[in-house]
Amino acid sequence: MKYSFTCPAPCNAKLKVDANSDDEAIRKLVVAGMAHAAEAHPDMDDISDAEMRKMMKAGLEIGS
Ligand SMILES: [Zn+2]
């Protein structure tokens, strides 16, 4: 299944992963989100794994 997460405006970058369950998707999106944040938002305050996970859970979209 395809899952995605859209980074909050004004970024609006869409992170996409393939996963077999919501849990797996969130795990992968946390990794993708950390990489995206390091690359696109270096000035963003450090966000913990738990916070990132919460954000991904709240914004998780199923399908493309
Ligand atoms: Zn972003």
N, CA, C, O and the ligand as a Tripos MOL2 file, in Angstrom:
@<TRIPOS>MOLECULE
protein
  257   255    65     0     0
PROTEIN
NO_CHARGES

@<TRIPOS>ATOM
      1 N           0.8320   -1.1900    0.0000 N.3       1 MET1
      2 CA          0.0000    0.0000    0.0000 C.3       1 MET1
      3 C           0.8690    1.2440    0.0000 C.2       1 MET1
      4 O           1.9880    1.2440    0.5150 O.2       1 MET1
      5 N           0.3400    2.2900   -0.5800 N.am      2 LYS2
      6 CA          1.0750    3.5490   -0.6140 C.3       2 LYS2
      7 C           0.5650    4.4540    0.5050 C.2       2 LYS2
      8 O          -0.6360    4.5970    0.7340 O.2       2 LYS2
      9 N           1.5180    5.0460    1.1730 N.am      3 TYR3
     10 CA          1.1750    6.0080    2.2050 C.3       3 TYR3
     11 C           1.9390    7.2870    1.9210 C.2       3 TYR3
     12 O           3.0080    7.2650    1.3100 O.2       3 TYR3
     13 N           1.3860    8.3860    2.3640 N.am      4 SER4
     14 CA          2.1250    9.6240    2.1850 C.3       4 SER4
     15 C           1.8580   10.5740    3.3400 C.2       4 SER4
     16 O           0.8960   10.4350    4.0960 O.2       4 SER4
     17 N           2.7420   11.5300    3.4370 N.am      5 PHE5
     18 CA          2.6060   12.5710    4.4490 C.3       5 PHE5
     19 C           3.0270   13.8780    3.7850 C.2       5 PHE5
     20 O           4.0760   13.9500    3.1450 O.2       5 PHE5
     21 N           2.2080   14.8950    3.9420 N.am      6 THR6
     22 CA          2.5530   16.1820    3.3560 C.3       6 THR6
     23 C           3.1000   17.0960    4.4360 C.2       6 THR6
     24 O           2.4470   17.3620    5.4450 O.2       6 THR6
     25 N           4.3280   17.5730    4.1970 N.am      7 CYS7
     26 CA          4.9660   18.4830    5.1350 C.3       7 CYS7
     27 C           4.1060   19.7550    5.2280 C.2       7 CYS7
     28 O           3.6130   20.2410    4.2110 O.2       7 CYS7
     29 N           3.9280   20.2920    6.4350 N.am      8 PRO8
     30 CA          3.0840   21.4720    6.5910 C.3       8 PRO8
     31 C           3.5280   22.6470    5.7150 C.2       8 PRO8
     32 O           4.7100   22.7880    5.4010 O.2       8 PRO8
     33 N           2.5710   23.4790    5.3300 N.am      9 ALA9
     34 CA          2.8640   24.6700    4.5350 C.3       9 ALA9
     35 C           3.8560   25.5430    5.2940 C.2       9 ALA9
     36 O           3.8430   25.5280    6.5250 O.2       9 ALA9
     37 N           4.6970   26.2870    4.6340 N.am     10 PRO10
     38 CA          4.7590   26.4920    3.1680 C.3      10 PRO10
     39 C           5.5880   25.4480    2.4280 C.2      10 PRO10
     40 O           5.8140   25.6020    1.2280 O.2      10 PRO10
     41 N           6.0350   24.4260    3.0740 N.am     11 CYS11
     42 CA          6.8840   23.4350    2.4110 C.3      11 CYS11
     43 C           6.0760   22.5810    1.4390 C.2      11 CYS11
     44 O           6.3690   22.5230    0.2440 O.2      11 CYS11
     45 N           5.0570   21.9230    1.9770 N.am     12 ASN12
     46 CA          4.1580   21.0880    1.1670 C.3      12 ASN12
     47 C           4.8410   19.9360    0.4290 C.2      12 ASN12
     48 O           4.2800   19.3840   -0.5180 O.2      12 ASN12
     49 N           6.0320   19.5780    0.8570 N.am     13 ALA13
     50 CA          6.6960   18.4260    0.2440 C.3      13 ALA13
     51 C           5.9340   17.1670    0.6200 C.2      13 ALA13
     52 O           5.4790   17.0150    1.7530 O.2      13 ALA13
     53 N           5.8020   16.2640   -0.3490 N.am     14 LYS14
     54 CA          5.0800   15.0400   -0.0760 C.3      14 LYS14
     55 C           6.0700   13.8990    0.0930 C.2      14 LYS14
     56 O           6.8560   13.5990   -0.8060 O.2      14 LYS14
     57 N           6.0180   13.2690    1.2620 N.am     15 LEU15
     58 CA          6.8720   12.1150    1.5190 C.3      15 LEU15
     59 C           6.0350   10.8780    1.2600 C.2      15 LEU15
     60 O           4.9150   10.7570    1.7570 O.2      15 LEU15
     61 N           6.5930    9.9500    0.4690 N.am     16 LYS16
     62 CA          5.8180    8.7590    0.1240 C.3      16 LYS16
     63 C           6.5750    7.4970    0.4980 C.2      16 LYS16
     64 O           7.7890    7.4120    0.3100 O.2      16 LYS16
     65 N           5.8690    6.5370    1.0190 N.am     17 VAL17
     66 CA          6.4850    5.2470    1.3190 C.3      17 VAL17
     67 C           5.5210    4.1250    0.9470 C.2      17 VAL17
     68 O           4.3120    4.3260    0.8340 O.2      17 VAL17
     69 N           6.0940    2.9450    0.7610 N.am     18 ASP18
     70 CA          5.3130    1.7350    0.5480 C.3      18 ASP18
     71 C           5.3390    0.9480    1.8330 C.2      18 ASP18
     72 O           6.4080    0.7240    2.3990 O.2      18 ASP18
     73 N           4.1780    0.5220    2.3100 N.am     19 ALA19
     74 CA          4.1500   -0.2530    3.5470 C.3      19 ALA19
     75 C           2.9340   -1.1620    3.5520 C.2      19 ALA19
     76 O           1.9740   -0.9580    2.8080 O.2      19 ALA19
     77 N           3.0020   -2.1730    4.4130 N.am     20 ASN20
     78 CA          1.9020   -3.1380    4.4970 C.3      20 ASN20
     79 C           0.9380   -2.8550    5.6290 C.2      20 ASN20
     80 O          -0.1090   -3.4940    5.7430 O.2      20 ASN20
     81 N           1.2950   -1.8960    6.4650 N.am     21 SER21
     82 CA          0.4050   -1.5520    7.5650 C.3      21 SER21
     83 C           0.6470   -0.1060    7.9720 C.2      21 SER21
     84 O           1.6750    0.4840    7.6380 O.2      21 SER21
     85 N          -0.3060    0.4500    8.6930 N.am     22 ASP22
     86 CA         -0.1550    1.8340    9.1630 C.3      22 ASP22
     87 C           1.0910    1.9690   10.0240 C.2      22 ASP22
     88 O           1.8250    2.9510    9.9250 O.2      22 ASP22
     89 N           1.3230    0.9630   10.8770 N.am     23 ASP23
     90 CA          2.4820    1.0140   11.7710 C.3      23 ASP23
     91 C           3.7880    1.0680   10.9890 C.2      23 ASP23
     92 O           4.6870    1.8520   11.2920 O.2      23 ASP23
     93 N           3.8670    0.2040    9.9650 N.am     24 GLU24
     94 CA          5.0640    0.1720    9.1480 C.3      24 GLU24
     95 C           5.2250    1.5000    8.4070 C.2      24 GLU24
     96 O           6.3300    2.0310    8.2970 O.2      24 GLU24
     97 N           4.1130    2.0240    7.9030 N.am     25 ALA25
     98 CA          4.1540    3.2940    7.1740 C.3      25 ALA25
     99 C           4.6570    4.4040    8.0840 C.2      25 ALA25
    100 O           5.4830    5.2180    7.6710 O.2      25 ALA25
    101 N           4.1770    4.4430    9.2950 N.am     26 ILE26
    102 CA          4.6000    5.4930   10.2210 C.3      26 ILE26
    103 C           6.0820    5.3540   10.5290 C.2      26 ILE26
    104 O           6.8100    6.3450   10.5820 O.2      26 ILE26
    105 N           6.5280    4.1080   10.7330 N.am     27 ARG27
    106 CA          7.9450    3.8770   11.0070 C.3      27 ARG27
    107 C           8.8110    4.4000    9.8550 C.2      27 ARG27
    108 O           9.8240    5.0650   10.0710 O.2      27 ARG27
    109 N           8.3900    4.0840    8.6370 N.am     28 LYS28
    110 CA          9.1650    4.5190    7.4710 C.3      28 LYS28
    111 C           9.0710    6.0310    7.2760 C.2      28 LYS28
    112 O          10.0410    6.6770    6.8800 O.2      28 LYS28
    113 N           7.9050    6.5800    7.5550 N.am     29 LEU29
    114 CA          7.7410    8.0280    7.3720 C.3      29 LEU29
    115 C           8.5350    8.8200    8.4060 C.2      29 LEU29
    116 O           8.9830    9.9330    8.1320 O.2      29 LEU29
    117 N           8.7050    8.2480    9.5820 N.am     30 VAL30
    118 CA          9.5380    8.9280   10.5950 C.3      30 VAL30
    119 C          10.9690    9.0370   10.0710 C.2      30 VAL30
    120 O          11.6070   10.0810   10.2010 O.2      30 VAL30
    121 N          11.4660    7.9470    9.4770 N.am     31 VAL31
    122 CA         12.8170    7.9530    8.9160 C.3      31 VAL31
    123 C          12.9010    8.9590    7.7620 C.2      31 VAL31
    124 O          13.8350    9.7580    7.6840 O.2      31 VAL31
    125 N          11.9030    8.9020    6.8670 N.am     32 ALA32
    126 CA         11.8860    9.8160    5.7230 C.3      32 ALA32
    127 C          11.7420   11.2580    6.2020 C.2      32 ALA32
    128 O          12.3530   12.1730    5.6500 O.2      32 ALA32
    129 N          10.9310   11.4420    7.2300 N.am     33 GLY33
    130 CA         10.6950   12.7870    7.7590 C.3      33 GLY33
    131 C          11.9420   13.3810    8.3880 C.2      33 GLY33
    132 O          12.2120   14.5740    8.2480 O.2      33 GLY33
    133 N          12.6990   12.5450    9.0800 N.am     34 MET34
    134 CA         13.9460   13.0040    9.6910 C.3      34 MET34
    135 C          14.9280   13.4330    8.6020 C.2      34 MET34
    136 O          15.5820   14.4690    8.7230 O.2      34 MET34
    137 N          15.0260   12.6430    7.5500 N.am     35 ALA35
    138 CA         15.9360   12.9570    6.4530 C.3      35 ALA35
    139 C          15.4760   14.2310    5.7470 C.2      35 ALA35
    140 O          16.2870   15.0890    5.4010 O.2      35 ALA35
    141 N          14.1710   14.3410    5.5390 N.am     36 HIS36
    142 CA         13.6240   15.5260    4.8850 C.3      36 HIS36
    143 C          13.8720   16.7690    5.7290 C.2      36 HIS36
    144 O          14.2580   17.8130    5.2040 O.2      36 HIS36
    145 N          13.6560   16.6610    7.0080 N.am     37 ALA37
    146 CA         13.8410   17.8070    7.9070 C.3      37 ALA37
    147 C          15.3030   18.2510    7.9200 C.2      37 ALA37
    148 O          15.5960   19.4460    7.9130 O.2      37 ALA37
    149 N          16.2170   17.2790    7.9410 N.am     38 ALA38
    150 CA         17.6440   17.6080    7.9680 C.3      38 ALA38
    151 C          18.0540   18.3340    6.6910 C.2      38 ALA38
    152 O          18.9010   19.2270    6.7090 O.2      38 ALA38
    153 N          17.4320   17.9300    5.5760 N.am     39 GLU39
    154 CA         17.7850   18.4780    4.2790 C.3      39 GLU39
    155 C          17.0600   19.7950    3.9960 C.2      39 GLU39
    156 O          17.6770   20.7730    3.5710 O.2      39 GLU39
    157 N          15.7680   19.8110    4.2310 N.am     40 ALA40
    158 CA         14.9490   20.9620    3.8340 C.3      40 ALA40
    159 C          14.7080   21.9590    4.9570 C.2      40 ALA40
    160 O          14.4310   23.1320    4.7070 O.2      40 ALA40
    161 N          14.8120   21.4950    6.1780 N.am     41 HIS41
    162 CA         14.5310   22.3840    7.3090 C.3      41 HIS41
    163 C          15.6450   22.3340    8.3550 C.2      41 HIS41
    164 O          15.4110   21.9980    9.5160 O.2      41 HIS41
    165 N          16.8630   22.6760    7.9210 N.am     42 PRO42
    166 CA         17.9940   22.5840    8.8690 C.3      42 PRO42
    167 C          17.8330   23.5280   10.0550 C.2      42 PRO42
    168 O          18.4390   23.3280   11.1080 O.2      42 PRO42
    169 N          17.0060   24.5630    9.8700 N.am     43 ASP43
    170 CA         16.8370   25.5330   10.9580 C.3      43 ASP43
    171 C          15.7080   25.1550   11.8970 C.2      43 ASP43
    172 O          15.4650   25.8320   12.8960 O.2      43 ASP43
    173 N          15.0240   24.0760   11.5740 N.am     44 MET44
    174 CA         13.9220   23.6290   12.4230 C.3      44 MET44
    175 C          14.4880   23.1330   13.7500 C.2      44 MET44
    176 O          15.5300   22.4770   13.7760 O.2      44 MET44
    177 N          13.8210   23.4350   14.8230 N.am     45 ASP45
    178 CA         14.2620   22.9310   16.1160 C.3      45 ASP45
    179 C          14.3010   21.4070   16.0650 C.2      45 ASP45
    180 O          13.4820   20.7710   15.4000 O.2      45 ASP45
    181 N          15.2500   20.8460   16.7670 N.am     46 ASP46
    182 CA         15.3350   19.3890   16.8010 C.3      46 ASP46
    183 C          14.0100   18.8100   17.2550 C.2      46 ASP46
    184 O          13.4250   19.2340   18.2520 O.2      46 ASP46
    185 N          13.5650   17.8480   16.5090 N.am     47 ILE47
    186 CA         12.2920   17.2140   16.8460 C.3      47 ILE47
    187 C          12.6000   15.7810   17.2640 C.2      47 ILE47
    188 O          13.3980   15.0980   16.6220 O.2      47 ILE47
    189 N          11.9800   15.3400   18.3140 N.am     48 SER48
    190 CA         12.2690   13.9930   18.8040 C.3      48 SER48
    191 C          11.5340   12.9560   17.9690 C.2      48 SER48
    192 O          10.5710   13.2700   17.2700 O.2      48 SER48
    193 N          11.9980   11.7290   18.0500 N.am     49 ASP49
    194 CA         11.3350   10.6360   17.3480 C.3      49 ASP49
    195 C           9.8620   10.5650   17.7110 C.2      49 ASP49
    196 O           9.0030   10.3440   16.8570 O.2      49 ASP49
    197 N           9.5880   10.7570   19.0010 N.am     50 ALA50
    198 CA          8.2130   10.6500   19.4780 C.3      50 ALA50
    199 C           7.3270   11.7390   18.8740 C.2      50 ALA50
    200 O           6.1770   11.4990   18.5080 O.2      50 ALA50
    201 N           7.9000   12.9480   18.7810 N.am     51 GLU51
    202 CA          7.1290   14.0570   18.2060 C.3      51 GLU51
    203 C           6.8910   13.8390   16.7160 C.2      51 GLU51
    204 O           5.8010   14.0750   16.1950 O.2      51 GLU51
    205 N           7.9520   13.3770   16.0460 N.am     52 MET52
    206 CA          7.8420   13.1200   14.6110 C.3      52 MET52
    207 C           6.8020   12.0290   14.3580 C.2      52 MET52
    208 O           6.0050   12.1150   13.4240 O.2      52 MET52
    209 N           6.8270   11.0210   15.1960 N.am     53 ARG53
    210 CA          5.8920    9.9110   15.0600 C.3      53 ARG53
    211 C           4.4440   10.4000   15.2260 C.2      53 ARG53
    212 O           3.5420    9.9780   14.5030 O.2      53 ARG53
    213 N           4.2540   11.2900   16.1880 N.am     54 LYS54
    214 CA          2.9240   11.8420   16.4600 C.3      54 LYS54
    215 C           2.4260   12.6520   15.2520 C.2      54 LYS54
    216 O           1.2600   12.5880   14.8640 O.2      54 LYS54
    217 N           3.3630   13.4110   14.6810 N.am     55 MET55
    218 CA          3.0310   14.2430   13.5300 C.3      55 MET55
    219 C           2.6350   13.3670   12.3420 C.2      55 MET55
    220 O           1.6540   13.6410   11.6510 O.2      55 MET55
    221 N           3.4140   12.3120   12.1190 N.am     56 MET56
    222 CA          3.1450   11.4140   10.9960 C.3      56 MET56
    223 C           1.8070   10.7030   11.1720 C.2      56 MET56
    224 O           1.0560   10.4990   10.2180 O.2      56 MET56
    225 N           1.5360   10.3380   12.4040 N.am     57 LYS57
    226 CA          0.2940    9.6310   12.7050 C.3      57 LYS57
    227 C          -0.8940   10.5350   12.4170 C.2      57 LYS57
    228 O          -1.9080   10.0960   11.8740 O.2      57 LYS57
    229 N          -0.7540   11.8130   12.7890 N.am     58 ALA58
    230 CA         -1.8520   12.7570   12.6020 C.3      58 ALA58
    231 C          -2.0650   13.0930   11.1280 C.2      58 ALA58
    232 O          -3.1900   13.3500   10.6980 O.2      58 ALA58
    233 N          -0.9640   13.0870   10.3520 N.am     59 GLY59
    234 CA         -1.0810   13.5290    8.9690 C.3      59 GLY59
    235 C          -1.0320   12.4110    7.9530 C.2      59 GLY59
    236 O          -0.9750   12.6660    6.7500 O.2      59 GLY59
    237 N          -1.0530   11.1680    8.4230 N.am     60 LEU60
    238 CA         -0.9270   10.0120    7.5400 C.3      60 LEU60
    239 C          -2.0520    9.9660    6.4990 C.2      60 LEU60
    240 O          -3.2370   10.0610    6.8210 O.2      60 LEU60
    241 N          -1.6290    9.8150    5.2320 N.am     61 GLU61
    242 CA         -2.6130    9.6880    4.1620 C.3      61 GLU61
    243 C          -2.4030    8.3590    3.4820 C.2      61 GLU61
    244 O          -1.2710    7.9650    3.2020 O.2      61 GLU61
    245 N          -3.4900    7.6710    3.2170 N.am     62 ILE62
    246 CA         -3.3970    6.3860    2.5230 C.3      62 ILE62
    247 C          -3.7150    6.5970    1.0550 C.2      62 ILE62
    248 O          -4.6680    7.2940    0.7060 O.2      62 ILE62
    249 N          -2.9020    5.9850    0.1950 N.am     63 GLY63
    250 CA         -3.0520    6.1920   -1.2360 C.3      63 GLY63
    251 C          -2.0670    7.2470   -1.6650 C.2      63 GLY63
    252 O          -1.3830    7.8490   -0.8370 O.2      63 GLY63
    253 N          -1.9960    7.4710   -2.9520 N.am     64 SER64
    254 CA         -0.9870    8.3830   -3.4700 C.3      64 SER64
    255 C          -1.2740    9.8040   -3.0320 C.2      64 SER64
    256 O          -0.5250   10.7190   -3.3750 O.2      64 SER64
    257 ZN          9.2560   20.0940    4.5470 Zn       65 ZN65
@<TRIPOS>BOND
     1     1     2 1
     2     2     3 1
     3     3     4 2
     4     3     5 am
     5     5     6 1
     6     6     7 1
     7     7     8 2
     8     7     9 am
     9     9    10 1
    10    10    11 1
    11    11    12 2
    12    11    13 am
    13    13    14 1
    14    14    15 1
    15    15    16 2
    16    15    17 am
    17    17    18 1
    18    18    19 1
    19    19    20 2
    20    19    21 am
    21    21    22 1
    22    22    23 1
    23    23    24 2
    24    23    25 am
    25    25    26 1
    26    26    27 1
    27    27    28 2
    28    27    29 am
    29    29    30 1
    30    30    31 1
    31    31    32 2
    32    31    33 am
    33    33    34 1
    34    34    35 1
    35    35    36 2
    36    35    37 am
    37    37    38 1
    38    38    39 1
    39    39    40 2
    40    39    41 am
    41    41    42 1
    42    42    43 1
    43    43    44 2
    44    43    45 am
    45    45    46 1
    46    46    47 1
    47    47    48 2
    48    47    49 am
    49    49    50 1
    50    50    51 1
    51    51    52 2
    52    51    53 am
    53    53    54 1
    54    54    55 1
    55    55    56 2
    56    55    57 am
    57    57    58 1
    58    58    59 1
    59    59    60 2
    60    59    61 am
    61    61    62 1
    62    62    63 1
    63    63    64 2
    64    63    65 am
    65    65    66 1
    66    66    67 1
    67    67    68 2
    68    67    69 am
    69    69    70 1
    70    70    71 1
    71    71    72 2
    72    71    73 am
    73    73    74 1
    74    74    75 1
    75    75    76 2
    76    75    77 am
    77    77    78 1
    78    78    79 1
    79    79    80 2
    80    79    81 am
    81    81    82 1
    82    82    83 1
    83    83    84 2
    84    83    85 am
    85    85    86 1
    86    86    87 1
    87    87    88 2
    88    87    89 am
    89    89    90 1
    90    90    91 1
    91    91    92 2
    92    91    93 am
    93    93    94 1
    94    94    95 1
    95    95    96 2
    96    95    97 am
    97    97    98 1
    98    98    99 1
    99    99   100 2
   100    99   101 am
   101   101   102 1
   102   102   103 1
   103   103   104 2
   104   103   105 am
   105   105   106 1
   106   106   107 1
   107   107   108 2
   108   107   109 am
   109   109   110 1
   110   110   111 1
   111   111   112 2
   112   111   113 am
   113   113   114 1
   114   114   115 1
   115   115   116 2
   116   115   117 am
   117   117   118 1
   118   118   119 1
   119   119   120 2
   120   119   121 am
   121   121   122 1
   122   122   123 1
   123   123   124 2
   124   123   125 am
   125   125   126 1
   126   126   127 1
   127   127   128 2
   128   127   129 am
   129   129   130 1
   130   130   131 1
   131   131   132 2
   132   131   133 am
   133   133   134 1
   134   134   135 1
   135   135   136 2
   136   135   137 am
   137   137   138 1
   138   138   139 1
   139   139   140 2
   140   139   141 am
   141   141   142 1
   142   142   143 1
   143   143   144 2
   144   143   145 am
   145   145   146 1
   146   146   147 1
   147   147   148 2
   148   147   149 am
   149   149   150 1
   150   150   151 1
   151   151   152 2
   152   151   153 am
   153   153   154 1
   154   154   155 1
   155   155   156 2
   156   155   157 am
   157   157   158 1
   158   158   159 1
   159   159   160 2
   160   159   161 am
   161   161   162 1
   162   162   163 1
   163   163   164 2
   164   163   165 am
   165   165   166 1
   166   166   167 1
   167   167   168 2
   168   167   169 am
   169   169   170 1
   170   170   171 1
   171   171   172 2
   172   171   173 am
   173   173   174 1
   174   174   175 1
   175   175   176 2
   176   175   177 am
   177   177   178 1
   178   178   179 1
   179   179   180 2
   180   179   181 am
   181   181   182 1
   182   182   183 1
   183   183   184 2
   184   183   185 am
   185   185   186 1
   186   186   187 1
   187   187   188 2
   188   187   189 am
   189   189   190 1
   190   190   191 1
   191   191   192 2
   192   191   193 am
   193   193   194 1
   194   194   195 1
   195   195   196 2
   196   195   197 am
   197   197   198 1
   198   198   199 1
   199   199   200 2
   200   199   201 am
   201   201   202 1
   202   202   203 1
   203   203   204 2
   204   203   205 am
   205   205   206 1
   206   206   207 1
   207   207   208 2
   208   207   209 am
   209   209   210 1
   210   210   211 1
   211   211   212 2
   212   211   213 am
   213   213   214 1
   214   214   215 1
   215   215   216 2
   216   215   217 am
   217   217   218 1
   218   218   219 1
   219   219   220 2
   220   219   221 am
   221   221   222 1
   222   222   223 1
   223   223   224 2
   224   223   225 am
   225   225   226 1
   226   226   227 1
   227   227   228 2
   228   227   229 am
   229   229   230 1
   230   230   231 1
   231   231   232 2
   232   231   233 am
   233   233   234 1
   234   234   235 1
   235   235   236 2
   236   235   237 am
   237   237   238 1
   238   238   239 1
   239   239   240 2
   240   239   241 am
   241   241   242 1
   242   242   243 1
   243   243   244 2
   244   243   245 am
   245   245   246 1
   246   246   247 1
   247   247   248 2
   248   247   249 am
   249   249   250 1
   250   250   251 1
   251   251   252 2
   252   251   253 am
   253   253   254 1
   254   254   255 1
   255   255   256 2
@<TRIPOS>SUBSTRUCTURE
     1 MET1         2 RESIDUE 1 A MET
     2 LYS2         6 RESIDUE 1 A LYS
     3 TYR3        10 RESIDUE 1 A TYR
     4 SER4        14 RESIDUE 1 A SER
     5 PHE5        18 RESIDUE 1 A PHE
     6 THR6        22 RESIDUE 1 A THR
     7 CYS7        26 RESIDUE 1 A CYS
     8 PRO8        30 RESIDUE 1 A PRO
     9 ALA9        34 RESIDUE 1 A ALA
    10 PRO10       38 RESIDUE 1 A PRO
    11 CYS11       42 RESIDUE 1 A CYS
    12 ASN12       46 RESIDUE 1 A ASN
    13 ALA13       50 RESIDUE 1 A ALA
    14 LYS14       54 RESIDUE 1 A LYS
    15 LEU15       58 RESIDUE 1 A LEU
    16 LYS16       62 RESIDUE 1 A LYS
    17 VAL17       66 RESIDUE 1 A VAL
    18 ASP18       70 RESIDUE 1 A ASP
    19 ALA19       74 RESIDUE 1 A ALA
    20 ASN20       78 RESIDUE 1 A ASN
    21 SER21       82 RESIDUE 1 A SER
    22 ASP22       86 RESIDUE 1 A ASP
    23 ASP23       90 RESIDUE 1 A ASP
    24 GLU24       94 RESIDUE 1 A GLU
    25 ALA25       98 RESIDUE 1 A ALA
    26 ILE26      102 RESIDUE 1 A ILE
    27 ARG27      106 RESIDUE 1 A ARG
    28 LYS28      110 RESIDUE 1 A LYS
    29 LEU29      114 RESIDUE 1 A LEU
    30 VAL30      118 RESIDUE 1 A VAL
    31 VAL31      122 RESIDUE 1 A VAL
    32 ALA32      126 RESIDUE 1 A ALA
    33 GLY33      130 RESIDUE 1 A GLY
    34 MET34      134 RESIDUE 1 A MET
    35 ALA35      138 RESIDUE 1 A ALA
    36 HIS36      142 RESIDUE 1 A HIS
    37 ALA37      146 RESIDUE 1 A ALA
    38 ALA38      150 RESIDUE 1 A ALA
    39 GLU39      154 RESIDUE 1 A GLU
    40 ALA40      158 RESIDUE 1 A ALA
    41 HIS41      162 RESIDUE 1 A HIS
    42 PRO42      166 RESIDUE 1 A PRO
    43 ASP43      170 RESIDUE 1 A ASP
    44 MET44      174 RESIDUE 1 A MET
    45 ASP45      178 RESIDUE 1 A ASP
    46 ASP46      182 RESIDUE 1 A ASP
    47 ILE47      186 RESIDUE 1 A ILE
    48 SER48      190 RESIDUE 1 A SER
    49 ASP49      194 RESIDUE 1 A ASP
    50 ALA50      198 RESIDUE 1 A ALA
    51 GLU51      202 RESIDUE 1 A GLU
    52 MET52      206 RESIDUE 1 A MET
    53 ARG53      210 RESIDUE 1 A ARG
    54 LYS54      214 RESIDUE 1 A LYS
    55 MET55      218 RESIDUE 1 A MET
    56 MET56      222 RESIDUE 1 A MET
    57 LYS57      226 RESIDUE 1 A LYS
    58 ALA58      230 RESIDUE 1 A ALA
    59 GLY59      234 RESIDUE 1 A GLY
    60 LEU60      238 RESIDUE 1 A LEU
    61 GLU61      242 RESIDUE 1 A GLU
    62 ILE62      246 RESIDUE 1 A ILE
    63 GLY63      250 RESIDUE 1 A GLY
    64 SER64      254 RESIDUE 1 A SER
    65 ZN65       257 GROUP 0 **** ****
